[in-house]
Amino acid sequence: MLYILNLTLQGRREEKNKKIQLSNTMLQTLYREETTRSCGELLNYSWTDMQDFLSKYDSTVNPESFAKRMSVFNIFESLGYLLRNGLIDMELIYVNGGMTSISLWAKFKPVMEEYRKIAYGSDMFSNFEYFAEEMWKIKRARDPSFLRDQTLGIDFLKIFG
């Protein structure tokens, strides 16, 4: 009986260690100066409507912007996939950069929804959306007064509910 219990506990420790190791690997991507800079630049994009966005930032007119968006969004898409499948530690990711996904998703949600209609289908960045929503749940639980980012003009309650 003790042998089986020991094997079970050892398996759980190994699983937790794998989760932390994968989480740390993903965090190294989030920590990169280039990633942080790209997130900041994306959060400072401005547009009035989808047509304005397309004329400024679409891949057909601005391939550099497209590359920057896809690079950052794919990081959060991967994190969402890993989180959805229980392969990373949600709290560890949250306290070390997951918060950025909340602002990015909130800012780009209308654009994503339009791209889903006109180009990429309904599952485009669904894991990014899931990840941002999970990070939002943690943020709201820790700081219920956090409702909007006045510097970016984002009303998080409107986006996440």
HELIX and SHEET records of a PDB file:
HELIX    1   1 LEU A    2  TYR A   31  1                                  30    
HELIX    2   2 GLU A   33  LEU A   43  1                                  11    
HELIX    3   3 MET A   50  TYR A   57  1                                   8    
HELIX    4   4 PRO A   63  ARG A   84  1                                  22    
HELIX    5   5 MET A   90  ILE A   93  1                                   4    
HELIX    6   6 TYR A   94  GLY A   98  3                                   5    
HELIX    7   7 MET A   99  TYR A  115  1                                  17    
HELIX    8   8 ARG A  116  TYR A  120  3                                   5    
HELIX    9   9 SER A  126  ARG A  142  1                                  17    
HELIX   10  10 PHE A  156  PHE A  160  1                                   5    
SHEET    1   A 2 ARG A 148  ASP A 149  0                                        
SHEET    2   A 2 ILE A 154  ASP A 155 -1                                        
END                                                                             
